[in-house]
Amino acid sequence: METDQDSQLQAEILAKYLSGEMSEAESRAFEEGISVSEEKKISVEKMKSLWTAMERKKDIKSPRTREAWDKLYGRLQDEQLIPSREVAKRKISFPVFIRIAAMVLILLGLSMVIYWSMNRKPAIEMVQLNTGHTENTLIKTLGDGSVIYIAQNSLFSYPREFDPGSRNVELKGEAFFDISPNPDKPFIIETGEATIQVLGTAFNVKTNPGKGFELCVDRGKVKVTLNKDPSHSEMVTAGEKISTIHNNLVKSKCLVNEATPWYKQRMHFKDETLRNIISVLNRNFSATFALADDEIGKHKLTVTFQNETAETMTGLICAALNLKSQTINGSVVFSENKNGAKQN
């Protein structure tokens, strides 16, 4: 039977090997000794890899190894995960290889904690847009180019930066979505009653907690999943509407509205770049707006357009940003007004 003294000697030899304090001859003899057992050889190699990985992290500000080990050992004893030193002395000692395996598990756990703490992602920073009782439609262009038209009494939440693999947002109220296509990065809208998944399309959503859910697709295709029963999903295509009725998804035809859609009637831009503003105007009106250079598009503007003509919108933009405009090949082109006087 192996004694505690033998075990201590084995542990010291192992520590000496891992720390690189053995001579070349000692290292060769140690490796020949463990080579008789493939299992021992693999375990020692794992411990060597862990030891090397922890050595690379010496620049991390942390307590001294001995103090950290004492704290860990004490905690394991307190939680009765290992026997106390007094009890251990009265028990039959395990073979040294089993103790080595235990050390591997502990080191592996510590390395995973270190890895997690160094590589964990910061909390996603969410931006909330609350329209309140205003009758204006708040228009927001997201970083991926998608445009969201947010109705009154609505709350729209989105991350300041999207994750690499998805685009997740939340909606309470009503909004019209014009989503930029990206097959590798689905756009997902979380509402109180249903989850909407799209790749590139345009659709209107009404959602109020406890008052039902309604979605009408303008173009493209949308997948809607009922939150209370995720197994219940429906694909909705252009010209179709889907609603929640008695906790079920029910499809019907969208009613054709010849009048100007609600989201185009009072278009409000808050601290938005001119580039994004004219992009939205070009999507919704027959007029074509353009920029003389990229720098002009960086100007930010807060403005509301209420059933305005192209000429009126041009005048408002020029007056607010001290720009000038001219029509070139049918497009209204904005440029810097170097003379200083306001023009349109």
Long-range contacts (C-beta under 8 A, 24 or more apart in sequence): 1-92, 1-93, 2-93, 2-95, 2-96, 3-93, 4-89, 4-93, 6-96, 7-93, 7-96, 7-99, 10-96, 11-96, 11-99, 14-44, 14-47, 14-100, 17-44, 18-47, 18-48, 18-51, 19-51, 37-97, 39-97, 40-97, 40-100, 43-97, 43-100, 43-101, 43-104, 44-100, 46-104, 46-108, 47-100, 47-103, 47-104, 47-107, 50-104, 50-107, 50-108, 50-111, 51-107, 53-111, 54-107, 54-110, 54-111, 54-114, 57-114, 60-114, 72-106, 72-110, 124-159, 124-163, 125-159, 125-160, 125-161, 126-157, 126-158, 126-159, 126-160, 127-157, 127-158, 127-159, 127-160, 128-155, 128-156, 128-157, 129-155, 129-156, 129-157, 129-158, 130-154, 130-155, 131-155, 131-173, 134-268, 135-266, 136-266, 136-267, 136-268, 136-304, 137-262, 137-263, 137-264, 137-265, 137-266, 137-267, 137-268, 138-268, 138-270, 139-263, 139-267, 139-268, 139-269, 139-272, 139-280, 140-272, 141-272, 141-276, 141-279, 141-280, 142-167, 144-180, 144-182, 144-185, 145-180, 146-177, 146-178, 146-179, 146-180, 146-187, 147-177, 147-178, 147-279, 147-280, 147-283, 148-175, 148-176, 148-177, 148-178, 149-175, 149-176, 149-177, 149-178, 149-263, 149-267, 150-174, 150-175, 151-175, 151-176, 151-262, 151-263, 171-205, 171-207, 172-207, 172-208, 172-209, 173-206, 173-207, 173-208, 174-204, 174-205, 174-206, 174-207, 175-204, 175-205, 176-202, 176-203, 176-204, 176-205, 176-261, 176-262, 176-263, 177-201, 177-202, 177-203, 177-204, 177-205, 178-202, 178-283, 179-220, 191-227, 192-227, 193-226, 193-227, 193-228, 193-244, 194-224, 194-225, 194-226, 194-227, 194-244, 194-249, 195-224, 195-225, 195-227, 196-222, 196-223, 196-224, 196-225, 197-222, 197-223, 197-225, 198-222, 198-223, 203-236, 204-263, 212-243, 212-244, 212-245, 213-243, 213-244, 214-241, 214-242, 214-243, 214-244, 215-241, 215-242, 215-243, 216-240, 216-241, 216-254, 217-241, 217-254, 224-249, 260-307, 265-306, 265-307, 266-304, 266-305, 266-306, 266-307, 267-304, 267-305, 267-306, 268-303, 268-304, 269-301, 269-302, 269-303, 269-304, 270-302, 271-300, 271-301, 271-302, 272-300, 272-301, 272-302, 273-297, 273-298, 273-299, 273-300, 273-301, 274-298, 274-299, 274-300, 274-301, 274-317, 274-321, 274-334, 277-301, 277-303, 277-317, 278-334, 281-305, 281-313, 285-310, 286-310, 287-313, 287-332, 288-330, 288-331, 288-332, 289-314, 289-331, 289-332, 289-333, 289-334, 290-328, 290-331, 290-332, 290-333, 290-334, 291-333, 291-334, 291-335, 292-333, 292-334, 292-335, 292-336, 293-335, 296-323, 296-334, 296-335, 296-336, 299-323, 314-344, 315-344, 318-342, 318-343, 318-344, 319-344
